[in-house]
């Protein structure tokens, strides 16, 4: 079997974490070896897709946008259904926050792997992390390891799934972004669950982001340039 190559595909949502991962991949594999993929999954905040495009161009990497239009048809989550308020409130029956889209990351990574397979790319990079988050089960290390194994078997592939933020706190993620020179790109990212720009500062995503920057002692270029 051929050795694993150095080409990487970053799952770029347009948010803080995936943007940090893009710079991590550029640092590790080299800019020429890196491309980005973004998913148009019917998210309420289309601004994310614009951010992803701008960030990829700023970073100097190719980006492709892939449509997945089934999430909203599945129904019932706050990130795709405009009738549901985004509160991160935990649902009593599932114990999961109402921003949980069942299997979202499994589906994204599987699509990315299929795209990577077609393009001869052996590394996938995702910004999922099991720290700091609301317990999304598809962000756990164990889930990713099992998915990597399934993809390797199911696609006869050597793909490696990297999650450089897996064990980092939000503070650690901000420090990593700073160390990788990714802070200017942070001004182009989108985090707010309410889709506001400038960000609302009050939703759980805005609060988490603000806390990470504050704890790292770094000024957030997104809020400081508005
Ligand atoms: Zn917000």
Boltz pocket constraint, residues with backbone or C-beta under 6 A from the ligand:
constraints:
  - pocket:
      binder: B
      contacts: [[A, 191], [A, 192], [A, 193], [A, 194], [A, 195], [A, 196], [A, 199], [A, 200], [A, 201], [A, 202], [A, 203], [A, 204], [A, 205], [A, 206]]
      max_distance: 6.0
